[in-house]
Amino acid sequence: MTTIQDIADKLGISKGTVSKALNDAPDISETLQKQILETAVELGYTKLRRYKKTAKRLCVIAQKDNIEYLEPHHFAYDIVMGFRQMSEPAGFEVDVVPVDVELQRETSFDVFMLQNDYAGAFVLGFSLGEPWMKDFQATRTPTVLYDNHIIGNPATAYVGIDNDEGMYLAVGYLKKQGHQKIGYLSSALGSHIMQVRHRAFFQAMHRHGLKADSSYSGCSYYLSECMEKHLPRFLDMGMTAVICCQDTFASAAITQCQQLGYQVPRDISIIGFDDIPICPYTSPPLTTVRQDRTELGKSGYYALSSLMNGVSIGTVLLHADLIVRGSTAAPRQ
């Protein structure tokens, strides 16, 4: 196990200087402290400053540009709440830490965790291009990622719902209603979960014996472009149903169809993904694949606790659930 002396020897400085840097002494410059922390991480130093504190500390890290969590109607609010419901009774302090790309570029993930004395992290809202996504590949800190999968690092785990199951349920329900031509609208495939759902759509269509080629999918970075370019194309192709990557896309699709003179679900059925709080209140109410976000938060703690106890859990997927509401019906004959 790496010691303070090992860090001192590596940098050619005194053991006392290393100790001061690890304990936030005011007479150590920020530059030197950063160098010492980075070296500590490089050498695998894990004996943090917990002897000074009675509470064990965890953090929920939220990419603030991608995911909202502060209010009850925000998508990740229940995820954070579920995590805290499990972790705080177990004796952990939990900090919810908003981060952006700038912070990730300034400080590596492991240095951030060491600086703040966090024993583990639950990570929300990260796209594939985030700087810390590379750090997660080599981190030794127990880290659970929601809707992201790090391959080959036993210190990390992936928590989410079974999107293959969810898409299979959605396509199967539409087929049972009589739909044959089903399209898929998605945001750009710049995140792991968007790639998973895109692939799951085509797999589900194939498993249900329905035709689907690349023209059955429309992906755009901007929601407006998806609605103005791909949705009219689907309607021109004679699609009778559309599955959307997220409920926000599905809600926008309902509005766009109505503006184009189509009635939902009489002329076209629409299914979303996630079951965000607005779904029962769209017009018509939105059929969607539900994620139980409180249970996802609890599963995040379960996976993190396992990692911290030396059990290298890889993936925890909750069952998906199709919630049928008024935006779907049998196609017109």
C-alpha positions, 0 to 999 in steps of 0.5 A: 500500500502506498504511503506518504513517504512514497509520495514524498520520495517520488517528488523529492520533498519532505514527508511533512510537506506531503502530509500538509498538502493532504490535509489542506494546510494553508501554507502549501501553495495551490500548485504544489498541493495539486502536484502532490494530489496528482502524484498520490492518485498516480501511486494509488494512495487511498488512505484519505483524511478520514481520521479527522472526521467521524462521518463517511462521505459519498457524493452524487455528481451531476453534470449540470448542463445535461441533467436537472435534479433540484426540484421535484419535477426535475428528472433526476430529483427522485434518483438523488432522493432514492440514493440518499434514502439508502445511504444516509441511514447507513451512516454516510454523509451525501453531497450533491455536486454539480460539475461542468466540463470546465471543472473536469478539465481543471481537476482530474476525477481522482484528485477531486475525490481525494481532495474532498475525502469522498469514498465513492461517487454516483455519477449522473448525466454524463455524455460520452465526450465528458473529460472525466469519462476517460478518468473513469476508465482507470479510476480506483475510486468506487464509482457508479454511473447512471446510464453509462458503461465503463468496460474493463474497470472493476471499480466502476458499475453501471445502473439503469433500466433494461432498455432492450426490454422497454423497447421490446414492450413498446414495439410489441404493444404497437404491433398488437394494436395493429401497427406495422410501420413504426418510426423512431425519433432520437436526439444525437447519439452522443451519449451511451443511453441514446446509442443503447436505445437506438440499437434496441429499437431496431433489435425490437423491430427485428424480434417482432418480425417488423421491417425496419431500415435506416430510414425508419430512424431520425436523429438530430442534435436539435429537437426542433430539427427532429420535429421539422425534418424527420417527423414529416418524413415519417408521416409521408412514409405512412408511419402509423406510430412513432417511438421517441427516445425521451418524453420531451421528444414525444411531447414535442412530436404530439404538438408538431403532429397537431400543428400539421393537422394530424390527430393523436392517436387517431392518425398516429400513435406516439410513445415516449421513454422515461415517464417524466412527471408531465406525461399524464398531463400532455394532450393526450396523456403520453404512453411511455416506458417508465423508469422508476427513478427512486429505485434507480437511486437506491440501486445506485447506492446498492451498487456503490456499497458493493464496490466499496466492499470489494464486490465488483458488480458490473451492471444493475438493470431494473425491469422496464414498465410500459405505461399505456395512456391516451397517445396510442391506439389501433391504426385507422383502417 
